Amino acid sequence: MQQLYNEKLKNKKLEDEILKLKNISKNQLNELNILRNKFINLQNENNYLKQRLTIENKTNQIIKLNQMNIKEINNLKQLIIQKDKEIDKLKSSKNKVYMDDIMVINFFTKDQNLKCGISCLAEDTFAEVEEKLYKKFDEFRNTNNILLFKGTKILRFKKVRENNIQDGDTIQIVKPE
């Protein structure tokens, strides 16, 4: 009987132990579920943060590109300002030439080897006009030519208008012999 009693007692202890282990197992299962949910939440949060990081990186790239574009725009603005100043300077310069200011002086030789019109301005020195002529007819450059207007020798370093030469006038080139 004692043995039966001992066996019952053992059995009772084992049942208590089984019950205790079942409770522990339930607790661990609950804990496991809680941990699993936390893991899922952390995975979701991690994915969200990865997406945010990707967006931030793209935003930073866009910001850098915008900054580069702004620098380029500012450089171009400075260039435009500089070019506008150059244009204004050219527009306001006193060297404006109007079509009506351009005149043509005709040159000829007695032997008719040369007949040519040279365009110039009344404000040009006659030496500048003569240089234009010699650029076209280089063979006349190597002689000490005399240039006559209405029988009078032209003063080379005076302006065209100071030599009383008008548009369409004719100048004779006399080659020394």
Buried (B, 14 or more C-beta within 10 A) or exposed (E): EEEEEEEEEEEEEEEEEEEEEEEEEEEEEEEEEEEEEEEEEEEEEEEEEEEEEEEEEEEEEEEEEEEEEEEEEEEEEEEEEEEEEEEEEEEEEEEEEEEEEEBEBEBBBEEEEBEBEBEBBBEBBBEBBBBBBEEEBEEBEEEEBEBBBEEEEBEBEBBBEEBEBEBEBBBBBEBEE
